[in-house]
């Protein structure tokens, strides 16, 4: 079984803590990016089963998969998502285009560096992705060590999306699932933004 490099996890963990402090101060934009997937057949959450039992329920037809490429803002916790039927470098490049529309430097405006946190997965290190990243000199990549998903904040967003928005539902097809994912991410972002805006409130003495 593959093991973590504990020293690398500690070192990168400290770097990410510094990056988060920079993002909170407004010096950089910090995004955590990764991929996940969802199925048209029900995802079960908070369900009980006997130990060792296969936790599944019957659903009609064959499950179809939707891949999700996403990035989460470290400060606002807002998630950007691009959906596709595949999980390839071209699909990740499409996510970069979504990031461009939101964060790319605009003419006449000061440039705020964007730091993108990525693991070393094949679609992040492919020739196509390497060229796409190099074409964005305002974007800096922080590479995660191997086998350290706990350092990638977007993993919690994927968990929340599946448990609270997609769980216990059967979708007619992949297009229906993809549309639901985008609506759910919008709802999740709205909820997170409202929660984030309340974080700074204080009770008067």
C-alpha positions as CSV (number, residue, x, y, z in Angstrom):
1,X,0.0,0.0,0.0
2,X,1.3,3.4,-0.9
3,X,2.4,5.6,1.9
4,X,2.6,9.4,2.4
5,X,5.9,11.2,2.7
6,X,5.3,12.6,6.1
7,X,8.0,15.3,5.8
8,X,6.6,16.5,2.5
9,X,3.1,16.6,3.9
10,X,4.3,18.8,6.8
11,X,6.4,21.0,4.5
12,X,3.6,21.6,2.0
13,X,1.1,22.0,4.8
14,X,3.1,24.9,6.2
15,X,3.4,26.4,2.7
16,X,-0.3,26.2,2.2
17,X,-0.9,27.9,5.6
18,X,1.2,30.8,4.5
19,X,-0.6,30.9,1.2
20,X,-3.9,31.0,3.0
21,X,-2.7,33.9,5.1
22,X,-1.6,35.7,1.8
23,X,-5.1,35.1,0.3
24,X,-6.8,36.3,3.5
25,X,-4.8,39.5,3.3
26,X,-5.8,40.0,-0.4
27,X,-2.3,39.6,-1.8
28,X,-3.1,36.5,-3.9
29,X,-6.1,34.5,-5.0
30,X,-5.7,30.9,-3.8
31,X,-7.7,28.1,-5.5
32,X,-7.7,24.4,-4.5
33,X,-8.5,22.3,-7.6
34,X,-9.2,18.6,-8.2
35,X,-11.7,16.3,-9.9
36,X,-14.5,14.0,-8.7
37,X,-17.4,12.2,-10.3
38,X,-21.1,11.5,-9.7
39,X,-23.4,8.8,-10.9
40,X,-27.0,8.8,-12.1
41,X,-27.7,6.0,-9.7
42,X,-28.3,7.0,-6.1
43,X,-25.4,8.0,-3.9
44,X,-26.1,6.9,-0.3
45,X,-25.2,9.1,2.6
46,X,-25.8,8.7,6.3
47,X,-27.3,5.3,5.7
48,X,-27.1,2.3,8.0
49,X,-26.1,-1.2,6.9
50,X,-24.8,-4.3,8.6
51,X,-21.1,-4.5,8.8
52,X,-19.7,-6.0,5.6
53,X,-22.9,-5.5,3.7
54,X,-22.9,-3.9,0.2
55,X,-24.5,-0.6,0.7
56,X,-26.5,-0.3,-2.5
57,X,-30.1,0.0,-3.7
58,X,-31.6,-1.2,-6.9
59,X,-32.0,1.4,-9.7
60,X,-33.2,1.0,-13.3
61,X,-30.8,0.9,-16.2
62,X,-27.0,1.2,-16.2
63,X,-25.4,4.0,-14.2
64,X,-24.0,6.9,-16.2
65,X,-21.1,9.0,-14.9
66,X,-20.5,12.7,-14.9
67,X,-17.0,14.0,-14.3
68,X,-16.5,17.2,-12.3
69,X,-13.5,19.4,-12.6
70,X,-13.5,22.0,-9.9
71,X,-11.7,24.8,-8.1
72,X,-12.5,26.3,-4.6
73,X,-11.6,29.8,-3.5
74,X,-9.7,29.5,-0.2
75,X,-11.2,32.7,1.2
76,X,-14.8,32.7,0.0
77,X,-15.1,28.9,-0.4
78,X,-16.9,29.5,-3.6
79,X,-16.6,26.5,-6.0
80,X,-16.2,26.7,-9.8
81,X,-17.2,23.5,-11.6
82,X,-16.9,22.2,-15.1
83,X,-18.7,19.0,-16.0
84,X,-17.9,16.5,-18.7
85,X,-18.5,12.9,-19.6
86,X,-14.7,12.3,-19.4
87,X,-11.9,13.2,-17.0
88,X,-9.1,14.1,-19.4
89,X,-6.6,16.9,-19.8
90,X,-8.8,18.7,-22.3
91,X,-11.6,18.7,-19.7
92,X,-9.2,20.2,-17.1
93,X,-8.1,22.8,-19.7
94,X,-11.8,23.7,-19.9
95,X,-11.8,24.3,-16.2
96,X,-8.8,26.6,-16.6
97,X,-10.8,28.6,-19.1
98,X,-13.6,29.0,-16.5
99,X,-10.9,30.2,-14.1
100,X,-9.7,32.7,-16.8
101,X,-13.2,34.2,-17.0
102,X,-13.3,34.8,-13.3
103,X,-9.7,35.6,-12.4
104,X,-7.5,36.4,-15.4
105,X,-5.9,39.9,-15.3
106,X,-7.9,42.6,-17.0
107,X,-6.3,45.5,-19.0
108,X,-5.7,48.5,-16.8
109,X,-6.2,46.6,-13.6
110,X,-3.4,45.6,-11.1
111,X,-2.4,41.9,-11.5
112,X,-3.1,39.7,-8.5
113,X,-1.2,36.5,-8.7
114,X,-3.4,33.3,-8.7
115,X,-2.0,30.3,-6.9
116,X,-3.6,27.0,-8.0
117,X,-3.1,24.0,-5.7
118,X,-2.9,20.7,-7.6
119,X,-1.9,17.1,-7.0
120,X,0.3,15.2,-9.4
121,X,-2.5,13.4,-11.2
122,X,-1.9,12.5,-14.9
123,X,-4.3,15.1,-16.3
124,X,-2.5,17.8,-14.3
125,X,1.0,16.9,-15.5
126,X,0.1,16.0,-19.1
127,X,1.7,17.8,-22.1
128,X,-1.6,19.6,-22.9
129,X,-2.1,20.8,-19.3
130,X,1.6,21.8,-19.0
131,X,1.2,24.0,-22.1
132,X,-2.1,25.4,-20.8
133,X,-0.5,26.3,-17.4
134,X,2.6,27.9,-19.1
135,X,0.3,30.1,-21.2
136,X,-0.9,31.7,-18.0
137,X,2.1,33.4,-16.5
138,X,-0.1,35.0,-13.8
139,X,-0.9,31.6,-12.5
140,X,1.4,29.8,-10.0
141,X,1.0,26.1,-9.2
142,X,1.5,24.7,-5.7
143,X,2.0,20.9,-6.1
144,X,0.7,18.7,-3.4
145,X,2.7,15.6,-2.2
146,X,1.5,12.2,-3.2
147,X,-1.3,10.6,-1.3
148,X,-2.3,13.7,0.7
149,X,-5.9,14.5,-0.2
150,X,-6.4,16.0,3.3
151,X,-4.3,19.0,2.1
152,X,-6.8,19.8,-0.7
153,X,-9.7,21.8,0.7
154,X,-11.9,21.1,-2.3
155,X,-12.3,17.5,-1.1
156,X,-14.7,18.8,1.6
157,X,-16.7,20.6,-1.0
158,X,-17.1,17.4,-3.1
159,X,-18.2,15.6,0.0
160,X,-20.8,18.3,0.9
161,X,-22.1,18.3,-2.7
162,X,-22.6,14.6,-2.8
163,X,-24.0,14.1,0.8
164,X,-26.3,17.1,0.9
165,X,-27.3,17.9,-2.7
166,X,-27.0,14.7,-4.8
167,X,-27.6,11.9,-2.2
168,X,-30.5,9.5,-2.4
169,X,-31.6,10.6,-5.9
170,X,-31.8,8.9,-9.2
171,X,-31.2,10.9,-12.3
172,X,-32.8,10.3,-15.7
173,X,-29.5,10.6,-17.6
174,X,-26.1,12.2,-17.5
175,X,-27.4,15.5,-18.9
176,X,-30.0,15.7,-16.1
177,X,-27.3,14.9,-13.5
178,X,-24.9,17.6,-15.0
179,X,-27.6,20.2,-14.8
180,X,-28.4,19.3,-11.2
181,X,-24.7,19.5,-10.3
182,X,-24.5,23.1,-11.6
183,X,-27.7,24.1,-9.8
184,X,-26.5,22.5,-6.7
185,X,-23.1,24.1,-6.8
186,X,-24.8,27.5,-7.2
187,X,-27.0,26.7,-4.2
188,X,-24.0,25.6,-2.2
189,X,-22.0,28.7,-3.1
190,X,-24.9,30.9,-2.1
191,X,-25.1,29.1,1.3
192,X,-21.4,29.3,1.8
193,X,-21.2,33.0,0.9
194,X,-24.0,33.8,3.4
195,X,-22.2,31.7,6.1
196,X,-18.9,33.4,5.3
197,X,-20.4,36.9,5.5
198,X,-21.6,36.0,9.0
199,X,-18.2,34.8,10.2
200,X,-17.0,38.4,10.9
201,X,-20.1,39.4,12.9
202,X,-19.6,40.0,16.6
203,X,-22.1,40.2,19.4
204,X,-22.0,43.7,21.0
205,X,-21.0,43.8,24.6
